[in-house]
Amino acid sequence: MDLFIQFTFGGERKKKKEEEEKEEKEEEEKEEKEEKEEKEEKEEKEEKEEKEEKEERISKRCVLDKVTEVIVVGIMRC
């Protein structure tokens, strides 16, 4: 009888332990996936900001070149 109780409750404990381990593994995978997504979003945001800054600098440079050109042409006419 003792062996029957031991096997019965031992099996239930084993199943419960396996279920808990499975749940923990799923939670860890979910957390890793979320962290990866957050990291990718952060990288995309940084790349976008860098691109915008670069375009802004290019735009300012073009405006400066045009202003310089206008000044030079104005001086040459005088």
C-alpha positions, 0 to 999 in steps of 0.5 A: 500500500505504501508503494502505491501511495508513493507512486501515485503521489510521486507521479502527481508531484512529478507532473506538477513539477514538469508543468511548473518548469514548462510555465517558467520556461514559457515566461522566460521565452516571453520575457526574452522576446519582449526584451528583443523587441524593445531592443529592436525598437530602440535601435530603429528609433536611434537610426531614425533620429540619426538619419533625421539629424543627418538630413537636417545638417545636409539641409543647413549646409545646402542653405548655407551654400546658397546664401554664400553663393548669393553673397558672392554673386552680389559682391561680384556685381558691385 
